[in-house]
Amino acid sequence: LYGNEAGELGTIGYTELGRRVAAAAAGLRRLGVAKGDRVVAYLPNVPETVIAMMATASIGAIWSSCAPEFGVSSVVDRFAQIEPKVLVTVDGYRYGGAWHDRRDALAEIRRRLPTLEGTVLVTGPGREGSPSGDEGGMTTWERLLEDGAGAELAFEPVPFDHPLWVLYSSGTTGLPKAIVHGHGGIALELLKSVSLQLDLGPADRFFWF
């Protein structure tokens, strides 16, 4: 279940989630993403963010993200360190009833990340602006899923310590420092926090605010 501040609600079941993750992963592979590559996101808290992260992980690629209210330098100071191949992004976001246009910021971020080979633009309810097709190395989220439609969900085998995602320190003492979390470590951390500390089981409902 997901919603936005306009009151629009939606639901994605496990089967549909798997279908979209498989399609997104296949679409990312068509953009050249392979095991060990970095996929970065300039996205708000929307379903596409979760789907793109899962798709990236299934390939064995490495995920990192910044919220779209981050300024250009804050984003580039983080992403440039990991030399991303693909950026998944919005060109604006809605907050407090207003549309916050990020097209100029997005253009500058793309210009300052020379390793980018592709950009995927997420549009939809509460979001505005989109290219109709490929424009300057940019494609739409819908096109990405169309390119991967019908793909089977598959997972690239990786070692226990293979990087899953990269977080960053605040950057108050220089450039933000990259903090790498591995597949195995995150699996153990979630097992510890969800099963041992919170004692959650299959019949429980868990809301994380």
C-alpha positions in Angstrom: 0.0 0.0 0.0 1.3 3.4 -0.9 0.0 7.0 -1.1 0.9 10.6 -1.7 -0.1 13.9 -0.2 -2.9 14.4 -2.7 -4.6 11.4 -1.1 -4.1 9.0 -4.0 -3.6 5.5 -2.8 -2.5 2.3 -4.5 -1.5 -1.3 -3.8 1.2 -3.5 -5.3 0.9 -7.2 -4.5 3.9 -9.5 -4.3 3.3 -11.0 -7.8 3.0 -7.6 -9.4 6.1 -6.4 -7.5 8.1 -9.3 -8.7 6.9 -8.6 -12.3 8.0 -5.0 -12.1 11.3 -5.8 -10.5 12.1 -8.4 -13.2 11.1 -5.9 -16.0 13.2 -3.1 -14.4 16.2 -5.4 -14.0 16.0 -6.5 -17.6 15.6 -2.8 -18.7 18.7 -1.9 -16.7 20.7 -4.7 -18.3 19.7 -3.3 -21.7 21.2 0.0 -20.5 24.4 -1.9 -19.9 24.2 -2.4 -16.1 26.0 -5.5 -14.9 27.3 -7.0 -11.7 29.4 -4.5 -9.8 28.1 -1.4 -11.7 26.6 1.5 -9.7 23.0 2.7 -10.2 22.1 5.9 -8.4 18.7 7.5 -7.7 17.6 11.1 -7.3 14.1 10.0 -6.1 11.5 10.7 -3.5 9.7 8.0 -1.4 7.7 6.4 -4.3 7.2 2.7 -5.4 9.6 3.1 -8.3 12.4 3.8 -5.8 11.9 0.4 -4.1 11.5 -1.4 -7.4 14.6 0.2 -8.9 16.6 -0.7 -5.7 15.5 -4.3 -5.8 16.2 -4.6 -9.5 19.7 -3.2 -9.0 20.4 -5.7 -6.2 19.1 -8.6 -8.3 21.7 -7.8 -11.0 24.5 -7.7 -8.4 24.9 -4.0 -9.1 25.3 -1.4 -6.3 22.6 1.0 -5.3 22.9 4.5 -3.9 20.4 7.4 -3.5 19.7 11.0 -2.6 16.4 12.7 -2.1 15.4 15.3 -4.8 15.5 18.2 -2.3 19.3 17.7 -2.2 21.2 20.5 -3.9 23.4 19.8 -6.9 26.7 19.9 -5.0 25.4 17.6 -2.2 24.4 15.0 -4.8 27.6 15.2 -6.9 29.8 15.1 -3.8 28.3 11.7 -3.0 27.6 10.1 -6.4 30.8 11.2 -8.1 32.8 9.1 -5.6 31.2 5.8 -6.9 31.2 6.6 -10.6 27.6 5.6 -11.5 26.6 4.1 -14.8 22.8 4.8 -14.6 20.8 7.5 -12.9 17.1 6.9 -12.0 15.5 10.3 -11.3 12.6 12.6 -11.2 12.7 16.1 -12.6 10.7 17.5 -9.7 8.6 16.6 -6.7 5.4 17.7 -5.0 5.6 18.8 -1.3 3.3 21.0 0.7 0.9 21.3 -2.2 3.5 22.8 -4.5 5.5 21.5 -7.4 9.3 21.8 -6.9 10.9 21.9 -10.4 14.3 20.2 -10.4 15.0 20.2 -14.1 17.9 22.6 -13.9 19.4 20.7 -11.0 19.0 17.4 -12.8 20.7 18.8 -15.9 23.7 20.0 -13.9 23.9 16.7 -12.0 24.0 14.8 -15.2 26.7 17.2 -16.6 28.9 16.7 -13.5 28.7 12.9 -13.5 30.7 12.0 -16.6 30.5 8.2 -16.1 26.7 8.2 -16.6 25.7 6.2 -19.7 21.9 6.4 -19.1 19.2 8.3 -17.2 15.8 6.9 -16.4 13.1 9.6 -15.7 10.3 8.6 -13.4 7.0 10.3 -13.9 3.4 9.7 -12.7 0.8 11.0 -10.3 2.0 14.2 -8.6 4.9 14.5 -11.0 5.2 16.6 -14.1 7.3 16.7 -17.3 8.6 13.7 -19.3 10.4 13.0 -22.5 8.3 11.1 -25.0 11.2 8.7 -25.7 15.0 8.6 -25.6 16.4 12.2 -25.5 20.0 12.8 -24.8 20.7 9.5 -23.1 17.4 9.8 -21.2 14.5 7.3 -21.2 11.3 7.0 -19.2 10.5 4.6 -16.5 7.6 3.3 -18.6 10.0 2.6 -21.5 12.4 0.8 -19.2 9.7 -1.5 -18.0 8.4 -2.0 -21.6 11.9 -3.0 -22.7 12.1 -5.6 -19.9 8.5 -6.8 -20.2 8.1 -10.6 -19.8 11.5 -11.1 -18.2 11.8 -13.8 -15.5 12.9 -12.7 -12.1 16.5 -13.8 -11.7 19.3 -13.2 -9.1 23.0 -12.8 -9.8 25.0 -14.9 -7.3 27.3 -12.7 -5.2 29.7 -13.3 -2.3 28.5 -12.6 1.3 30.4 -9.3 1.4 29.4 -8.0 -2.1 28.3 -4.4 -1.9 24.5 -4.0 -1.8 24.2 -0.2 -1.3 26.2 2.8 -0.4 25.2 5.4 2.2 27.1 8.5 3.2 28.1 10.5 6.2 26.9 14.0 6.6 29.9 15.7 5.0 30.3 18.2 7.8 34.1 17.5 8.0 34.8 17.4 4.2 33.4 15.3 1.4 30.7 12.8 2.6 32.3 9.5 3.4 30.9 6.4 1.6 29.5 3.7 3.9 29.2 0.4 2.1 26.7 -2.2 3.2 27.0 -5.8 1.9 24.4 -8.3 1.0 25.2 -10.7 3.8 25.6 -8.1 6.5 22.2 -6.5 5.7 20.5 -9.9 5.6 21.9 -10.6 9.1 21.0 -7.1 10.3 17.4 -7.5 9.2 17.1 -10.9 10.7 18.4 -9.5 14.0 16.2 -6.4 14.1 13.0 -7.9 12.7 13.0 -11.4 14.0 15.0 -11.2 17.2 14.4 -7.7 18.5 10.9 -7.0 17.2 9.7 -10.7 17.3 7.8 -10.2 14.0 6.3 -13.3 12.4 4.3 -14.1 9.2 0.9 -13.1 10.7 2.1 -9.7 12.0 1.7 -6.3 10.4 4.6 -3.9 10.6 4.4 -0.1 9.9 7.7 1.8 9.7 7.2 5.6 9.8 
